[in-house]
């Protein structure tokens, strides 16, 4: 029999609630991910791994004009000294900084295989070499002048910068993306010259609005080029709120061939789209016959991108062909904007364009003040030494005598000439050849220059206008280095008006064919080719019968309204063929087993429907609000068992009255204006029932009267409805003579 082993320690056990422990630990993990991994600092636009990479490369003296060093050396030093994570993740970050198709202004100059736009990965770090670019040098400029704070590394043995001085507007120029816990960031690259111009404008006009800044920073400037097809209003709104997105299209041109033939040549593809995967996807869509206008695709790329699209026929309009490509492939993609960054390196915050520029400028001002203070300290120390030198020259013989004769010359010099410790030490360390007359003149010249510089720096610290003028001059230098006249600085992404499609183009993009949609009472659906006139020949499974039959086109959306109050959207072109009895509609929409189909109809843009429950509650809803984007459907009419959705009937623009009839065979007619238009909810009471519930409803025009179809198939029309007209939620009275016994309008 085993003995109970007491816990280690003094026997005291602290009880902790599991919930509290989990919350505490998960919060610590979330904060770590947000602060130290996923979100960039607004001041230098870098995440910790990128900042540590540049810091190590600076320590290794990998300046733009020096020799390359192995990437393995850089990764090893970063991992061993500052970033105790996987070597592969560090190398991946290094590779991305070197890829000119991933970084608009690369921070790393890579030598070797650093991957390509096809999606091929880089060679192992033992084969590649790297050094910094001029952009990285600008980010690090002034790091050794006490311009930023340093903190201990993970084990306290080294010091690393909290943020870089950041003379280059890296956050906007290179962008950033990352997923943290509960938040994410996505910032597209921009043109550095435009960002500098916006910053200069903000210095001159601190109260400038985002609208003006968005005129200067016209929009993203992706390293892979492309064309942005968003309107100016949406771009400005995205920069104002810090959230939005940009639609980017490939750049293409028509290339004429012999005998009237032609082909499309794509020269630029959207940002972060892998060319190899793009072409594979196009080939898959061609095989599935989802690109009816495209005949062939091939990749003729070498150094530059050249993807060739051949039309199926020379009569195809190139613009229509490309529109179908943009709709179905990644030749058009949407790059999201979510400027969620660390404000001051501490607080996650979604910022506008102006906020981001403001924080960068404030950081540059802080760097300038700290750099100026550092320089003033250096000048003060140098002036102290020079003053000691001048005393030595004026009393050279006495200084030499003290040094030769005194056992402890330093305190003797300090006492004799009232020198400081620093001055005495400098005199004792002076070289003999510096004792010539010329050196004395040089010291006096240097002294006067330093005094003049000191006065200028002190004036700078006192004048905020001078500080901003200095910052503006620095930004102008950066702008000049990356101006639009340079190959790196020229704008690569252009803008175009959003395409306006007419109905002819819509039809050309898809193969529109007439179909007859057939759905049985038990939910088996199929699409017969053509518009059938005689429905009597349609066959159903044993025990099943006709439910819904109507004409449609393959391009139509088919709307299904279920007894759960949900709408489902089916694609008319993807319905099962007319052979056999079709397929269960539950394979295409997530209908519950207890749900039945209330209505099935063709979606019409702008049309309206009256939806109501068995309890008699309902409202009018636009069909536009009922379109579901997923299999799960869209809840529109709120019902709770045993209540079910019962009615879904069209409401024309001319309809001004609504008639409802209950299972108790009571009918009421009231004005349409009494029923609200909503997008979702329970609705209002249409009719009051003592027993039973709602059976059917109709919307109609009062002058035209209400219509129904009897059991014999005859159509009845009644225009004199004075006996039944009342107000919504009344009980009503027995319907007119001849109304069907099933209490439905037909």
Buried (B, 14 or more C-beta within 10 A) or exposed (E): EEEEEEEEEEEEEEEEEEEEEEEEEEEEEBEEBBBEBBBBBBBBBBBBBBBBBBBBBBEBEBBEEEEBBBBBBBBBBBBEBBBEBEBEBBBBBBBBBBBBBBBBBBBBBBBBBBBBBBEEEBBEBEEBBBBBBBBBBBBBBBBEBBBBEEEEBEEEEBEBBBBBBBBBBBBBBBBBBBEBBEBBBBBBBBBBBBBBBBBBBBBEEEEBEBEBBBEBBBBBBBBBBBBBBBEBEBBBBBBBBBBBBBBBBBBBEEEEEEEEEBBBBBBBBBBBBBBBEBBEBBBEBBEEEBBBBBBEBEBEBEEEBBBBBBBBEEEBEBEBBBBBBBEBBBBBBEBBBBBBBBBEBEEBBBBBBBBBBBBBBEBBBBBBBBBBBBBBEEBEEBBBBBBBBBBBBEBEEEBEBBBEEEEEBBEBBBEBBEBEEEBBBBBEEBEEEBBEEEBBEEBBEBBEEBEEEBEEBEEBBEEEEBBBEBBBEBBEEBBEBBBBEEEBBEBBBBBEEEBEEEEEBEEBBBEBBEBBBBBBBBBBBBBBEEEBEEEEEBEBEEEBEEBBBBBBBBBBBBBBBBBBBBBBBBEBBEBBEBEEBBBBBBEBBBBEEEBBBBBBBBBBEEBBBBBBBBBBBBBBBBBEBBBBEEEEBBBBBBBEEEBBBBBBBBBEEEBBBBBBBBBBBBBBBBBBEEBEEBEBBBBBBBBBBEEBBBBBBBBBBBEEBBBBEBEEEEEBEBEEBEEBBBEBBBEBEEBBEEBBEEBBBB
